[in-house]
Every structure is written in structure tokens, then in C-alpha cells.
Amino acid sequence: MKTKQLGTTSVSISAIGLGGMPLSLSGRPSESDAIAVVHRALDLGVTLLDTADSYCQDETDKHHNERLFAKALQQYQADTSQVIIATKGGLMRPNGSWTRNGNPEHLRKTIRESFEALGGKQAIALWQYHAPDPEFAISASLEPVREAVDAGLIQYVGVSNFSVEQIRQAREVVEIVSVQNQYNPWYREPERDGVLAYCEQENIIFLPWSPLGGSRRVKNLPEIKPIAQLAQEKGVSVYSLILAWLAAKSPCVVPIPGASKVESIEDSVKAAEVALSAIEIERIDQATV
């Protein structure tokens, strides 16, 4: 598996990560099947596992995915010292819905809970503020995050669903090494709003969430003829091709596709070996305009 540096840190991460959300929402696989997915990802060289306190069914199930990842690593029969678990905080799941909560007291509490859910023995490798809450200044929401860094609960910090100006505000409080925004063939706002260019310029890793467009659109990928044809030419699935397309967009991009089946992560990691020319990238660009 190819690797990239996590921003300006000395930490290496796999060029393809594993998104844990499908392992913990409604309709999730059994725990044993979920752990098998994580273990297969590790077997294939994946060292970046992306999770969140809110990857769960509802508030009574909070931190489910973090505990699952921690258990999977504990049971893995090989070295996991290079594995990075990136988690997030700042979203709530009342009755299964999604709401923002940037209250500093809530973030202070959920950071501690995430630390415990992930094992409680070493700092959270990467903690990301899940989404800015308009009810609270970014500087106020990130103050407990900076405190957690100083206290050794968090090693590195990222943000999610942030604009360039919001990233700048965050960097005035604490060093930011990653940005996680939506990015896929149907949602290419990071190319237009300056976030992708800013991350590349500032050596910040960009983690595209929903890289395959979500459950509805991903099913339609094989029906888009230019993409299906190019995938056939490359000898890969349309899903692997799209992940390779994202990675080719900028050296700072590290796709984090979700997976709830072993076959899915096996297919996703193949994207790291797919080389695309400028003309081929343009073919995909035009196919989903």
C-alpha cells in the first residue's frame, strides 16, 4: 500500500483509508463481520481508520464505532503500531437524526469519552471537529480541543465541513493537519470553493467523505457509460476507478471509503494502484457534469 504524510507531521498514513460509518449505523453487520472487515483492511495495508463519536444508531449507542475499532485492533494478531484512528466530535444523534453541537462543554465531555472508547491508554491520534456550529464561535468550540492537546488526550487535530475562512480561524487556535469535506463526482465543491487548493498549498491532508456519492448514487455508477468503459479498460471496478480519480485530483487527497463487507474494502484498496492520465481524469470529470 502506498503511503502519504499526515500534513506536516512525521506520521505516514495509507493512501486509501477505511471509513467506519457503515459498520455502526442501522442495518449494520454483526460485530464479528464488522471486525472481519477491519482486519481485512489492515491485512491489505490500510493504516488510516476514520470514525466518529456519532457513528452509531442514536444517542444511546454513542461511540459505538470507536469501541468497535478499538476492539478490532485489540484482537488483531499482528503489529498495529502504525495504525491511525481518526475520530470526530461535534454531531449528535437524537432519535437517529444528525444535529450539530459545538458547545465547548459538550466537546470537552465527548473528547474524554472518545479517549476512553478508543482504549484510554494513548492519545487520540487524530481528532476532528465534525462540523462548525453557528451557535458557537469556532475559537470557542476549539478551545477544549487545544486543552486536550496540551493534556495529552489528542495528538493531532483536523476539521470537517469547513470553508477556507473557517479553516483559517481554526488554525489560529490549534494546528490543523486534516480537512474532511464532502467530495465526489457529483459534489465537486472543494474544487470551486478553494478548500482543496488551500489544503494542497498548506500541506493539509484532505479526506473526502462520501467519496462514491452515497448509497443512491453509488448504485448508478456502473450505468454511466464513460466511467464503466474506462473502468473496463483499466481492469478495475467503477468504484475503485472513482477512488483513484479522487486521489489523482491532488496529492493531498486520501479517500476514506466506507465498507460493511470484506469484498468492499478489498475492491477499494485496488484504487491505490490505478494510474490515471490527465485525459482520463477529464473523461471522468465530464461524465458526471
Buried (B, 14 or more C-beta within 10 A) or exposed (E): BEBBBBBBBEBBBBBBBBBBBBBBBEEBBEBEEBBBBBBBBBBBBBBBBBBBBBBBBBEEBBBBBBBBBBBBBEEBEEEBEEBBBBBBBBBBBEEEEEEBBBBBEBBBEBBBBBBBBBBEEEBBBBBBBBBBBEEBBBBBBBBBBBBBBEEEBBBBBBBBBBBBEBBBBBBEBBBBBBBBBBBBBBBBEBBEEBBBBBBBEBBBBBBBBBBBBBEEBBEEBEEBEBBBEBBEEBEBBBBBBBBBBBBBBBBBBBBBBBBBBBEBBBBBBBBBBBEBEEEBBEBBBEBBE
